[in-house]
Amino acid sequence: MYTIGIDIGSMSTNGILINDKKEILSSIIIPTGASSKKAADKTFRQILTENQLSEKDIDYIIATGYGRIKVPFANEVVTEITCHAKGANFFFPKARTIIDIGGQDSKVIKIDANGNVLDFVMNDKCAAGTGRFLEVMARTLEIDLEEMGPISLNGKDNVSVSSLCTVFAESEVVSLIGADHRTADICRGLHISIAKRITAQVKRIGLEEEIVMTGGVAKNIGVVTELEKNLGCKIRISEEPQINGALGAALIALEKALSKIQPSVSVSGNSSTGASIAEFSVEDSTLPKIGYFCSYTPVELIRAAGFHPVRIKGSEQESSAANEMLCGNICPYIKAVVDQKINGNLEDFKGMVFVNSCDGMRRLYDAWVKLDEGKKSFNYILDIPKNTDDAAVFYYANLLKNFKEKLETFFTLKIHHDDINQSITLYNAVREKVRLFLQKYWSGYIGQSGYEIFSLLKKGVNVVPEKFQTYLTNIMKQREGICDTRDIPRLFVWGSIMENEKIMKIIEDAGAKVVAEDLCNGSRYFDAQIHISDDPILSIAKRYIKRSPCSRMVNIFERINKVLTIMQEKSIHGAIYHTLKFCDHNLLDYPMIKKTFHEKNIPLLHLNCDYTLSSEGQIKTRVEAFLEQLTSTSRKE
């Protein structure tokens, strides 16, 4: 029996052939070049030729690495995280922590005694401190890449390279050369910087010996030396660390071939089990529009004033114009909506309502007022309290009364209690319909994917309530009884606003089902009814303050316990915590969330994304590795 593992990296493509005795019969390392597909095919053909085998002689092939989906002849694809874990465990059975530095990313992986992934961290989309980074630095220093490590061992002076950005670091190196610093000292400074970055990653998941280093950078004795100094322990390295991922893939392929297990995680195709959702348009409304940005905005008052409330979505392009107005470390959603404003895409709105829910939202209001300078514009900001007690309710009610008066004054209209109660009744009906709809979905009686459900709710936020009710009624009739009985990982998704629903699709295309979510532009928006009373504004305030809180409200433990309860009730296997970069409230919650989930042995993946999803490839890898971790855990149990 023969199996092959092929690891297609950004710089090299590696192939391994093993037999059923787990003996390595052949190993190939070639440059990937411009075409991952051609490199994989060349590696495969070379293995067959060297061992005088035909394609029929190979029982199973697994592809891994960033180019894994470009291997049409592979039986299955598995992430490099899982493969490196298996490969390291083969060479070093006592390994518990793996440091893998490849051509374009770095990873730290924690594994158990069987080589199963327990936890992992990856660098962000930047290639800082990776093989590509070192390649550029070697070229700048006019030395061979292989020489950097040995040369750096002769470094004596402390030369600091403060930036790990490839572009900025290259400029620093040029300056250091111009200042007559020795090449050995510069190389050592570069390796110290890389070691600091990797050490920080190791600390994020916890140092546990033995430590194994894999990937091409493991051949750099300078990086290894500085890492050992930082970590205070010996790092194990195999004779050829570059083939580790391919070996892991071949070993997993052997397991598949021996047990005849079908792939448990699919990374292609659509997880949808029903018809796609209807296309809605905000333009369906004949009412003039007022925009808003936060789910704590009282849409009932806006509708009672005769306007259609629309939650503003940001530009899907990189926020170039907004960067001139806003600081770099601000929420990408804020930048994206400012871009929309600057580009003139929101001119048909009669006004904007802001909520002081975070510093980013406050900066958004400031920028908006600046852009509207000299115009007669309705820009109003509400100060939402952080507490959820009765005092906070009364405080917010007074703010809403002021908001109502501002609407009346600016637009020369009168908002009566009956108008507000009618609006409350309308939105209550929608929330009740959504509750029934989600109840059927959670019970498995509506055969649609979590991606479709979230997309539907996300669009429903801005659709005319009457039309959304009608559609939900129709879809429940059409889809009821079409059950989803797939035995796949069931996930819960929560965290920051998720404007790009493609993240949900990535999760489900990887072979999971998003059973439930708690996102402010998803199901949480429709949470909780408003009591009809003689003081409708007080009732509105109570609903918004007392409903399921987001991360900007007090009591993180209440939020965590709510999630844990939902996961238990719905038999959910793991959770994905999604945050936007620089989202202070959600990122501040994460350490406590991670600690709680770890203590309860519940799998958790943190996805820290930008608004435009430019790091889609890495998100896919992280999700796929997480699902592989889930399925390996379930097999052990």
Buried (B, 14 or more C-beta within 10 A) or exposed (E): EBBBBBBBBBBBBBBBBBBEEEEBBBBBBBEBEEEBEEBBBBBBEBBBEEBEBEEEEBBBBBBBBBBBBBBEEBBBBBBBBBBBBBBBBBBBEEBBBBBBBBBBBBBBBBBBEEBBBBBBBBBEBBBBBBBBBBBBBBEBBEBEBEEBBEBBEEBEEEBEBEBBBBEEBBEBBEEBBEEEBBBBBBBBBBBBBBBBBBBEBBEEBEBEBBBBBBBBBBBBBBBBBBBBEBBEEEBBBBEBBBBBBBBBBBBBBBEBBEEEEEBBBBBEEEBBBBEEBEEBEBEEBEBBBBBBBBBBBBBBBBBBBBBBBBBBBBBEEBBEBBBEBBEEEBBBBBBBBBBBBBEEBBEEBBBBBBBBBBBBBBBBBBBBBEBBEEEEBBBBBBEBBEBBEEEBBBBBBEBBBEBBEBBEEBBEEEBEEEBBBBBBEBBBBBBEBBBEBBEBBBEBBBBBBBBBBBBBBBBBBBBBBEBBBEBBEEBBEEBEEBEBEEEBBBBBBBBBBBBBBBBBBBBBBBBBBBBBBBBBBBBBBBBBBBEEBEBBBBBBBBBBBBBBBBBBBBEBEEBBEBBBEBBEEEEBBBBBBBBBBBBBBBBEBBEEBBEBBBEEEBBBBBBBBBBBBEBBEBBBBBBBBBBBBBBBBEEEE
